[in-house]
Amino acid sequence: LQAQVFESEMPFTEADGEKHVPYITVNEDGTSSILVGKVGGPIHPMNGSDGETAPHWITEIYVVDQDGKIVAMKSLDPTGVTEATMTFDTPEGATTMQAYSWCNIHGLYEGPVTEVEAPAEVEITEEATDADAVTVKEAPSSGTAAVVSLSVIASALTLTALEM
């Protein structure tokens, strides 16, 4: 359909117009969000049939991971909304994600590839030195693992809590 109707074998990209491009934001709470259009720039309309203007909206958004597997998908309804958005759980094990959106008038658009950082592991232990130790182990990045170890004296925490 993309090639027949829109004369393009490939999805359109940012170079063809930011208004139709789905942008992924990876949130700290383990979810990811998509907005079709650029924050601070043009946002795609979500106009259903009102009898005066031609319907123009994003009908579907889907997301693929680094293996090309669809990890999220949503069909959109233009009723009562002004933006094409979607929120989903960031898939475990994903290292990259890329979103696609379908405009009922202009066809298929692909967003930029978004890197997904693995969440940091937190390990809490008690040491014989009467201190609580918190070890934050960050996920490997470029094949190396960074390990940061923080030690907080329990009495300092107690004093701070008493002062509050």
Salt bridges, closest charged atoms under 4 A:
GLU14 OE2 - LYS38 NZ 3.94
GLU18 OE2 - LYS38 NZ 3.75
GLU123 OE1 - LYS137 NZ 3.08
